[in-house]
Amino acid sequence: MDEEKRKKTRVHFRTQVILKTDESEIVAEANSKDISMKGIFVNTEKKIPVGTPCDIEILLTGTSTKLALTVKGVIKRQDASGLGVAFDSIDLDSYIHLKNIIMYNASDPEDIEKEVSSLK
């Protein structure tokens, strides 16, 4: 996807991601490249057809207890380096963690706050 088509700010964020589809319990265990309030790019050699619904676990490291964001999404694009996944639904706790991750890693947190406000 061309950069100019993106409407949400993406931030570089590398962490372990687990993708699951109806066809397979664990499709891919990979690392993320970047993330936004609306999606994530996952570095993987696995090929999943565009349009496939999936469950995503974004594992957060550096915490004393296991913490994972759980999101439902759909594969929006794939290329040689990985998969672009758009988020369809997210629970409140995961949403709050996601917002904090994006704001902490953004070059301009005020822009992120405006984007979050526009999602409501």
N, C-alpha and C positions, 0 to 999 in steps of 0.2 A: 504494500500500500504506500502510495506517495505520502511524504511527510505533510504536504499541504492539505491532504484530505482529513487528517486527524484533527478532531475537535477538542480532544482532551490532552492535557499535558502528561507525557510519559516521563518516568524517572528511571534511571538505571537502578536495578535492584536484583541482585543475584542471590537466589536461595533455592532449596530443593522443592520441586513441584511433583505431585503425583496426579496423573490424569487417568480417569476411569470412564469407560463407556459401557453401554448395555452389552456389547459383544465381548468385552474382556474385563476381567476384574481389575487388572493393572495394565494399562496400555503403555504408559511411559513414566519412568522415574528420571527426571532431568532437572536441569537448572534453568531458572528464568533469566531472561536478558533485561527486560524492562517491564514496567507495570504502570497502569493508570487506574482511574476510578472506574473505567468501563472495560478493561481487558488486560491481558498479559501476553507476552511473547515468550514461548518456551523453546529453549535450544534442545532439539532432539532430532535423531535420524528417523524416528518412527513416522510413518505416513498414516494420517487419519483423514478420511474424506471431508472436504469442506461441507458444512451443514450438519455434521455429526454432533449431537448433544453430548455433553460430558460433565462429569463432576471433577472439580479441581481441589486439591489440598495444597495449600501454600504453607510450607513448614517454616516457622520462624526460629532462627537459631539465636543463641546468646541469652536465652531465658533459662531459669532454673527448672521450670517445668515444661513439658511438651506443649507447644502452642502452635496451632494450625488454623489458618483461615479456610473455611469451607465455602465453596462457591459453585453454583451451577452455571454452565456456559455452553457455548457452541463454537465449533471450529470455524473461523472466518477466512483463514488463508493458510497456505503452507508453501514453504520454499525449501531450498537445500539446507538452510540452517535451522529450520524449526517450524513451529506452529503458532499462529496468532489466534487467540481465544478471546471472544467477547463474553463478558459476564451477563447472564440473564437474571440471576437472583442471588442474593447474599443475605445471611442473617445479620441481625443488628450488631452483635459483638464483632463479627468478622468485618463488617462495614466500618466500625469505629477504628479497629486496628489498621485496616487498609487506608483510611483517611490519614491516620497518624503517620504511617509509613510514607505515603506520598508527600505529605507536608514536610516531614523531616528531611526527605531527600530532594525536595524541589529547590530550584535556584531562586524562585520567588513564591514563598508560601501564600502570599496574598492572592496570587492568581489561582492557586488551588482552592482557597477558601471561596472565591467567586464561583469556580466550577462546581464545588460541592453544593453551594447555595442554589445553583441553577438546576441541580438534580432533584431537588425536593418538590 
